[in-house]
Amino acid sequence: MKEQQYIELIQRYKKGDKQALRELMDLISPIIRKGIMTFGGGDETLEGRARLIAKRVIDNYNPKVGRLENYLMLNLQELRRRASESRNVLSSSEYIRLQQKKLYESEKELEDRLGRPPSDQELADYLGISIKKIAKLRSAQGGVAGSAVMDMPTKVPDLGELNEAQQLWLQTIYLEAPPEDKVVIENYFGLHGKKPATIEQIAQKLKKSVGYVHERIRKIQEEFSNIRHLL
């Protein structure tokens, strides 16, 4: 378990093993990144401050207070004040630009790791933010959802045309879908601020054949057509 690894590395570090500190900082990097996204709005300039907080936490950590991750996240809330100070210096447009840059870089990093585009759910989990925030960042770039032009027999519904029950159904299908199908649904329906894509574009993203993507979409469309009038 990671918690046991944390404790062992802390014990080694407190005995004078500097390599143990480096290993521990690498191990808790995802927690630090999550803290920056959660409390610092993804401001990359806060990473140095976040690592100083992490070092302070490690120096003072006692396993009796609870899990290291919880204790670290509690202390990383300090980043809220630092982020507020940073936003007072940066223009709002510059602040958004930094967040969009982080989103773009994280998406590419995950794509390299997974061998395919990450779903928005995977991206949100990786960054420690909500899908709603990802949608807002995309909207700020002009990537708003709209009607798609697809060579399918049934028109792709604009999200604005769906009632609340239909949108809930779509979100349920999305949450239950495997990661690759999540990418198809996001791009097909234009979820989370994405512009709806053509079958060819989705196939290119997934490095799959057009026929494969067409069949996945056909099944989604068929299910949607069968249930839409009931909602």
MIDREN-616855 format. One record per residue (C-alpha): x, y, z; residue in three letters. Coordinates in Angstrom, 2 decimals. Example, Ala and Ser with C-alpha at 12.3 -4.5 7.8 and 13.67 -1.06 7.14 Angstrom:
x y z code
12.30 -4.50 7.80 ALA
13.67 -1.06 7.14 SER
END
This chain:
x y z code
0.00 0.00 0.00 MET
1.14 3.53 -0.72 LYS
0.55 4.66 2.85 GLU
3.08 2.10 4.08 GLN
5.54 3.28 1.42 GLN
5.08 6.87 2.62 TYR
5.80 5.90 6.22 ILE
8.88 3.85 5.33 GLU
10.32 6.66 3.20 LEU
9.62 9.25 5.91 ILE
11.40 7.07 8.45 GLN
14.40 6.72 6.15 ARG
14.44 10.46 5.49 TYR
14.32 11.32 9.19 LYS
17.33 9.07 9.69 LYS
19.27 11.23 7.23 GLY
18.57 9.46 3.91 ASP
18.20 12.34 1.41 LYS
17.41 9.96 -1.44 GLN
14.33 8.85 0.50 ALA
13.03 12.43 0.44 LEU
13.47 12.63 -3.34 ARG
11.65 9.31 -3.78 GLU
8.86 10.44 -1.48 LEU
8.42 13.76 -3.28 MET
8.16 11.89 -6.59 ASP
5.61 9.51 -5.07 LEU
3.38 12.29 -3.75 ILE
3.63 14.44 -6.91 SER
0.09 13.44 -8.02 PRO
-1.24 14.62 -4.65 ILE
0.65 17.90 -5.00 ILE
-0.73 18.35 -8.53 ARG
-4.23 17.58 -7.27 LYS
-3.80 20.20 -4.52 GLY
-2.68 22.81 -7.05 ILE
-5.73 22.09 -9.24 MET
-8.17 21.92 -6.33 THR
-7.00 24.87 -4.27 PHE
-4.80 26.84 -6.67 GLY
-6.95 26.74 -9.78 GLY
-4.23 24.93 -11.71 GLY
-1.79 27.85 -11.46 ASP
1.57 26.28 -12.38 GLU
3.45 29.08 -10.65 THR
2.26 27.65 -7.32 LEU
4.17 24.38 -7.72 GLU
7.22 25.65 -5.84 GLY
5.04 26.84 -2.94 ARG
3.14 23.52 -2.97 ALA
6.36 21.54 -2.73 ARG
7.52 23.68 0.19 LEU
4.24 22.93 1.94 ILE
4.73 19.23 1.20 ALA
8.26 19.35 2.65 LYS
6.91 21.03 5.79 ARG
4.20 18.38 6.10 VAL
6.77 15.57 5.75 ILE
9.00 17.15 8.40 ASP
6.12 17.35 10.88 ASN
4.11 14.27 9.90 TYR
2.98 11.85 12.57 ASN
1.13 8.73 11.32 PRO
-1.18 9.02 14.32 LYS
-2.85 12.12 12.82 VAL
-4.13 10.07 9.88 GLY
-3.21 9.29 6.30 ARG
-0.45 11.39 4.73 LEU
-2.56 12.24 1.67 GLU
-5.37 13.67 3.82 ASN
-2.93 15.63 5.99 TYR
-1.12 16.98 2.92 LEU
-4.35 18.02 1.17 MET
-5.45 19.77 4.36 LEU
-2.25 21.84 4.38 ASN
-2.36 22.51 0.65 LEU
-5.52 24.56 1.22 GLN
-3.03 27.34 1.92 GLU
-2.70 27.59 -1.86 LEU
-6.12 29.25 -2.01 ARG
-4.67 32.43 -0.52 ARG
-1.59 32.23 -2.74 ARG
-3.76 31.72 -5.82 ALA
-5.89 34.69 -4.88 SER
-2.78 36.83 -4.61 GLU
-1.58 35.56 -7.99 SER
-4.91 36.34 -9.65 ARG
-4.71 39.88 -8.37 ASN
-1.46 40.23 -10.30 VAL
-2.44 38.33 -13.43 LEU
-5.22 39.53 -15.70 SER
-8.18 37.18 -15.82 SER
-7.44 36.37 -19.46 SER
-3.87 35.42 -18.62 GLU
-5.05 33.27 -15.71 TYR
-7.49 31.41 -17.98 ILE
-4.77 31.02 -20.60 ARG
-2.52 29.30 -18.04 LEU
-5.30 26.93 -17.07 GLN
-6.04 26.14 -20.71 GLN
-2.34 25.48 -21.33 LYS
-2.31 23.04 -18.41 LYS
-5.42 21.32 -19.74 LEU
-3.89 20.96 -23.21 TYR
-0.56 19.63 -21.90 GLU
-2.27 17.14 -19.58 SER
-4.46 15.87 -22.41 GLU
-1.39 15.25 -24.58 LYS
0.47 13.62 -21.68 GLU
-2.41 11.23 -21.03 LEU
-2.77 10.49 -24.76 GLU
0.90 9.47 -24.92 ASP
0.47 7.30 -21.84 ARG
-2.79 5.61 -22.92 LEU
-2.09 5.36 -26.64 GLY
-5.42 7.07 -27.38 ARG
-7.17 10.33 -26.49 PRO
-8.26 10.33 -22.83 PRO
-11.94 10.61 -22.03 SER
-12.98 13.78 -20.23 ASP
-13.61 11.69 -17.12 GLN
-10.03 10.38 -17.22 GLU
-8.74 13.91 -17.80 LEU
-10.78 15.30 -14.91 ALA
-9.54 12.55 -12.58 ASP
-5.95 13.17 -13.66 TYR
-6.17 16.91 -13.04 LEU
-8.30 16.64 -9.91 GLY
-11.00 18.95 -11.29 ILE
-14.60 18.53 -12.40 SER
-15.77 17.84 -15.95 ILE
-17.81 21.04 -15.62 LYS
-14.61 23.06 -15.16 LYS
-13.07 21.41 -18.23 ILE
-16.16 22.43 -20.20 ALA
-15.82 26.04 -19.01 LYS
-12.18 26.19 -20.07 LEU
-13.07 24.85 -23.51 ARG
-15.95 27.30 -23.83 SER
-13.52 30.12 -23.11 ALA
-11.56 28.92 -26.15 GLN
-14.68 29.03 -28.27 GLY
-15.20 25.27 -28.21 GLY
-18.90 25.33 -27.50 VAL
-21.22 22.47 -28.29 ALA
-23.43 22.67 -31.35 GLY
-25.16 20.52 -33.92 SER
-23.01 17.98 -35.71 ALA
-23.09 17.10 -39.36 VAL
-22.69 13.32 -39.55 MET
-23.38 10.76 -42.24 ASP
-25.80 8.94 -39.98 MET
-29.48 8.31 -40.68 PRO
-30.53 10.05 -37.49 THR
-29.62 13.68 -36.82 LYS
-27.29 14.24 -33.90 VAL
-29.37 16.16 -31.35 PRO
-28.08 19.50 -30.14 ASP
-27.70 19.22 -26.37 LEU
-29.95 22.26 -26.03 GLY
-32.76 20.30 -27.72 GLU
-32.74 17.60 -25.05 LEU
-34.96 17.83 -22.00 ASN
-33.60 17.20 -18.52 GLU
-34.48 13.49 -18.51 ALA
-32.83 12.93 -21.90 GLN
-29.67 14.72 -20.81 GLN
-29.63 12.62 -17.63 LEU
-29.94 9.48 -19.75 TRP
-27.04 10.60 -21.92 LEU
-24.87 11.27 -18.87 GLN
-25.79 7.84 -17.46 THR
-24.77 6.13 -20.70 ILE
-21.54 8.16 -20.68 TYR
-20.64 7.26 -17.09 LEU
-21.29 3.56 -17.68 GLU
-19.38 3.41 -20.98 ALA
-15.81 2.04 -21.24 PRO
-13.08 4.70 -21.72 PRO
-12.89 4.36 -25.51 GLU
-16.67 4.67 -25.90 ASP
-16.58 7.74 -23.65 LYS
-14.31 9.41 -26.23 VAL
-16.79 8.49 -28.99 VAL
-19.79 9.85 -27.04 ILE
-18.00 13.07 -26.07 GLU
-17.00 13.87 -29.62 ASN
-20.22 12.66 -31.22 TYR
-22.60 14.60 -29.00 PHE
-20.24 17.51 -28.28 GLY
-20.18 16.98 -24.52 LEU
-18.26 19.11 -22.02 HIS
-17.63 22.03 -24.35 GLY
-16.32 19.98 -27.26 LYS
-17.36 20.65 -30.85 LYS
-19.12 17.61 -32.31 PRO
-16.80 15.77 -34.69 ALA
-17.29 13.75 -37.85 THR
-16.88 9.98 -37.89 ILE
-13.59 10.42 -39.74 GLU
-12.28 12.81 -37.10 GLN
-13.26 10.48 -34.25 ILE
-11.67 7.51 -36.05 ALA
-8.47 9.52 -36.49 GLN
-8.42 10.45 -32.80 LYS
-8.84 6.84 -31.72 LEU
-6.59 5.43 -34.47 LYS
-9.47 3.14 -35.46 LYS
-11.18 2.44 -38.76 SER
-14.10 4.56 -39.86 VAL
-16.21 1.38 -39.94 GLY
-15.43 0.64 -36.28 TYR
-16.45 4.13 -35.14 VAL
-19.52 4.08 -37.40 HIS
-20.71 0.87 -35.72 GLU
-20.15 2.25 -32.21 ARG
-22.12 5.40 -33.10 ILE
-24.86 3.39 -34.83 ARG
-25.50 1.45 -31.62 LYS
-25.55 4.63 -29.54 ILE
-27.92 6.31 -32.03 GLN
-30.17 3.24 -32.12 GLU
-30.44 3.16 -28.35 GLU
-31.06 6.90 -28.23 PHE
-33.77 6.71 -30.91 SER
-35.52 3.87 -29.09 ASN
-35.67 5.63 -25.75 ILE
-35.79 9.36 -26.57 ARG
-39.57 9.47 -27.08 HIS
-40.07 7.82 -23.68 LEU
-38.19 10.54 -21.78 LEU
END
